């Protein structure tokens, strides 16, 4: 992983290298404190605690964005690109929350194990998203036209999400990773006190919680297929893409516990996300003309779209489907 990150940021300025060191230290310290001190034993995360954690990660992410503004060579532009990529990823995480909740409910996971599963899921995201961004940056450096492929893909995703049924059921049983695990791994019948791996009768066996983590990781990779190209459409600076992405992912877990019970209330957010993806994709394709949309305008469109999506979801009652109570 160290070699990967060194390669990813090898062309960045000395200031960005220092800022990345600050970023890495913050993430590592709070992951250690989280699992090693506050959550040694399985426990249910309260809404109050989730609220405090959500605010904490938003504040930390914002402080880092201002550090980028004050110290990065890109100054204001780099900061705006960081916040734009951060907001886009944070918003796209809402759909991720819905799918993760469905997986946890499907496997009837006890709520006291939610935190542990999401912790390891996010740890995996830190690694795999770094790989995704490294590969993306490598390809773009060699073949710039890939950015335009990203643009077309984002427009397609935006249109698809807009007309997609937000209540569409997802069947975890169809996940190929789950099928492979069940075919080649020995699985216990219960969670064995929240462990992922146990030894029974001289044989190592995985628990159902391991399957859940595998599915959560797979889900994150699927969502990264949308979010990573969207970030590259906002900025080609790998440092800004990775740090904004991981800060958003770190806040995902707290947001999960905060929104899990009311996520269906923000029914128009999916439409807002589709508009954002369409806009970002169009922004990328317009560079062929060439016509460049400023980072400030991009940031304004993203935040205004998200704000109105949330407000209209609350103000305008959702139409009940036929057969609903």
N, C-alpha and C positions, 0 to 999 in steps of 0.2 A: 504493500500500500504506500509506503514511503517513497519508493521509486516511482510509482504512478503519479503521486502528487508532485514530486520533483519535476517530472516530465511535463505535467500539466501546466505548471507555473514557471517553467524555465525561461520563458521570454518576457516575463513581467518585470516591472521596475523594482528597484530595491525597496521602495516604500510599500508596494503591494506585497512583497515578500514578508516584510515586517508585520503588516496588517494581517496577513494570512497566519502568521505565527500567533498573533493575538486571538484570532478566530479559533484556531486549533486548540489553544490553551483553554479558552472559554468553554468550548464544546466538551473537551476531555474532562475538565474539572467538574462540570455540572452533571455529566453522565456518571462519573465516579461517586459524587455526592448523592445523586439520585438513587442509584442502586445499592451503594455501599453503606449509606447512612440512613436516609429517610424511608427507604422501602426494602429493607432487608427481608422482612416477612410479608407474605401475601396479604393484601388488605384492599378493601373497596375505597376508591378515590371519591371523596365527596364533591358535590357541585361547587362548594365554597373554595375548596382546595384547587379544583380545576380552574376556577375563575382567576385565582391569584397566580397560578402557573401560566395561564394564557396571557395575562397582563404582563407578567415577568418577561416572557419570551418576546412579546411585541416591543416592550421597552428596550430589551437587550439588542434586538434586531435594529431598532431605530437608532440607538446609540452607535451601533456599528456603521449604519448608513451615514451618520453624521461624521464619523471618523474618516470614512471614505471621502466625504465632501472636503474635510479640512486637510487631509494628508495625501490623498491619492493625486497623481499627476493629472487625472481627468477632471478633478474638482467637481463642480456642480453637475456636469453631464454624467460623470461616472456615478455620482450619488443618485441621480434621477433614474439611471438605468438599473442600479441596484434595487431601488424601491419598486420600480415597475416589474422587474423579474420576481421580486419577493411577493408582491401583491398577487401577481398572476398565479404563482405556485400555491400561495396560501388559499386562494379562491378555488383552484382546481382540487385542492385537498378535501373540499367539502364532499365531492362525489366519492372520493376515496374513503371518507368516514362512513358513508352509507354502506359501501360494500364490505368494509371491515366489520361493521356492526352486524351485517347479515351473516358473515362467516362465523362470528362469535355466537350468535343466536342459533345458527344451524347446528353447531357442535355442542350446544348447551353448555358453554364454558361458564364457570362460576365467576361472578363479578370481581372477586378478590384476585383472580389471575389475569384480568384484563391488562393491568399495568405492566406486568412482567412480559406478556406477549407483545405488547406495543413497544416496550423498551427494546427488545431484541429485534423487532421488526424495523424500528428506526435506526438501530445500529447497523443493520444490513443495508438500509437505504443510504447511509453515509458512505459505505464502501461502493455499492453498485452504481449509485448515481455519479460518483467520481469516475468510475470506469466508463459510463455512458458519455459523460462530458469530455473525457480524454479522447475517446474514440471519435466523437463528433468533431472536436477541435482539430484532430489529426486529419480527418477526411476533408474538412472545410479548407484547411491550409493547402491541401493538394488539389482539391476540386471545388472551387468557389461556387460553382453552379448548384451544389448540393443545398445551399441556402434557399434557392428558388424552389427546389423540390420540397424543402421544409414548408415554404410558403403555400404551395399547392396543397400539401397534406393538412396544414392547419385550417385552410379554407374548407376543405372537405370535412374535417373533424367538426368545425364550427357548424356547418350545415347539418351534419348527421346528428350532433347533439341537440340542436334546436328542435328538430322534428322527432327526436327520440322520446319514448315514453319514460318519464322519470320514475315511474313505478314498475318498470320492467323487472321481472324476477331474474335473478342470477343463480344458476344452479352450481354450487361448489363441486358436485359430483362429476361435472364435465371437465373440471380442471385437469390438464394432463400431468401436472406435477403431483397432484393427489393420487392419480391412478398409478404413476410410477412408484410413489412411496409405498402404497398399499401392495403393489406387486412384488417389490424387492426388499422391503423392510419388515421386520417383525414388530408388530404394534400391540401394545397392551390394551386392555378393555377400559381402564380408567386412567385418570390423570396422575395417580401416584403422588399426591400431595403437591402438585404443581411442578413436578420435575419433567424434563424433556427426555431423559435417558436413564434407564434403570437396569439393574442386573437381576435376573430371575432364573433360578435353577441353573446357574452357571452360564447364562446366555444374556447378552446385551440386547435390550429391547427399547424401542422408542414409544413414547406415550402419545395419545391423541393431541396433546398440546403442541407437540413437535409438528404435527400435521397442520395445525392452525397457524403456527409461525411460518411454515413453508408457504401456505396459501396467502398470508398477509404479505410476505416478501414478493410473491408472484404478482399480487395485486398492485403493489407499489411499482414494480417494473412495468406493468401494463400502463399505469397512469403516467409514468416517466416518459413513455413514448409520445405523449402529448406535451407534457410540461417542458421537457428538455429542448425540443425544437422551438417551442414558444419562447424560451429564454434566449436561444441563439438568434431568434428573429428580433429580439429587443436589443441585444448586445453580443458582440463576438469576443468579449473579454472573458476568458475562462474563469478568472479569479472572481469576477462579479457574479457569473452564472452559478458557480459552485457554492459560494458563500451564501448568496440569497436563497438558493435552493435548500441548503441544509438548515438555515435558520427557519425557513418555513416548515420544513419537515419536523424540526425539533418542537415547534409549536403545535404540530398536528396532534400529538398525543393528548395534551391538555385540552385542546379544542374538541377532541373526541369525547372526553368525559363531560365537557360543558354542553355540547350540542346533541349528544346521542339521543336524548329524549325529545328534542324539539326540532330536529333537522328537517323534518317534513314540512314544517311551517314556512320555510324559506323556499317555496315551490318555484318562484321565478328566478332563483339564482342560477339554475341550469341554463335558462334562456340568456341571462347576462353573460355567463361563461362562454356560450356559443358565439355571442356577438364579439367578445374580446378575442377569441381565437380567430374569428373571421377577420377582424380588424388587423391583428398582428400579422396574419398571413398575407393580407392585401398590402400592408406596409412593406413587407419584404419583397413582394413582387413588383411594387412600384419603383424599386431601385433599378429595375431593368431599363426604365424610360430614359434617363434617370430622374427620379423625383424622391427626395428624402423627407420623411415626416420627422419632425424634431422630437427628441426624447421627452421634452416637456409636454408636448401635445399628446404623445403616446401615454404618458403617465396620467394626464388629465382624463383621457378617454377611459382608461382602465378604472380609475378610482370613481369617476362619475357613474359608469355603467354598474359597478358593484354596489355603490351606494343606492342608486335608484332601484336596482333589483331587490335589495333587502327591504327598502322602504315600501315599495309596491306590494311585496309579499305580505307585509304586515297590514297595510292599509286596505288592500283589495282582497276581500274574502275569496278563498279558493272555491271554484265550482265543484259541487259534489258529483261524483260519477254515479251513473245509474246503479241502483242497488245498495249504495252507501247509506249509512244511518245519519 
